[in-house]
Amino acid sequence: MANKIPIPTKSSALIAMIADEDTITGFLLAGVGNVDLRRKTNYLIVDSKTTVKAIEDAFKEFTTSEDIAIVLISQYVANMIRFLVDSYNKPIPAILEIPSKDHPYDPTHDSVLSRVRYLFSAESVASDRR
């Protein structure tokens, strides 16, 4: 065990989170949290006092950061900034909508799932033409 090779940090990427306190706490306990030298975290805890502007700013910051590979966002929070989530089309960082304890997951609102369904339906239509 002492001869373990360290993971290189330059090619490592983070997971960012925008969610309620319980969800963030669970991910922090799993070791996903990070604080950089400027004391910036890779998460935003959303509660009743959090403004939509703060959520928008965090989403824009996380999606433009070079060290973030995945942004996990609670679906009810994503619904608050749906226009930003739906207009985001880059592959990295990937945006994944997740359920929270108090708000169940609704697949009809998930932009990633709707894109996947569209791609598979377009492929199936194209394969039927052959």
C-alpha positions, 0 to 999 in steps of 0.5 A: 500500500505504501507504493501507491502512485499519486493521482496527478492533480493537473489532469484531475477534475472536480465535481461542482454542486448546486443543491440543498444543504442535505445533498451537499453535505452527503457529497462533502462526506463522500469527499467531493468538496474542494476549497482553492487558494482563494477560499472558493468552494466547488459547491453552492448551498441553496436555501430559501434565502438564496437568490436566483442571481446567486444561483445563476452566478454559481452556474456560470462560474462552474461551467466556465471553470477549467478544473470542473468536469461535472456540475451536479444540480438539484432539479428544483434548483435547475428549474429556477434557472431553466433558461441557462441550463437548457441553453448550455450545450458544451460537453464539459463540464457535463450538467446532471440534474439530480433529485433532492430529499424534498423534491422528487425527480421529474424526467420531463423537466430534465434537459439532458434526458430530453436531448438523449431521447431526441438523439435516439429518436432521430437515429431510429428514424434514420435507421428505419429509412434504410 
